[in-house]
Amino acid sequence: MLINLGNRVVNNYLISSEVGCILIDTGYDGSFPRFRFSAI
């Protein structure tokens, strides 16, 4: 399953697999900590 967690500007994808989930952050360099905080 592929879920787009982003918006019009930045796309972040959550991909589920048999062993867990993979988060792909396609945003700007250094923006992951802010994304991670808002997702918790």
Rosetta blueprint (number, residue, H / E / L):
1 M L
2 L E
3 I E
4 N E
5 L L
6 G L
7 N L
8 R L
9 V L
10 V L
11 N L
12 N E
13 Y E
14 L E
15 I E
16 S E
17 S E
18 E L
19 V L
20 G E
21 C E
22 I E
23 L E
24 I E
25 D E
26 T L
27 G L
28 Y L
29 D L
30 G L
31 S L
32 F H
33 P H
34 R H
35 F H
36 R H
37 F H
38 S H
39 A H
40 I L
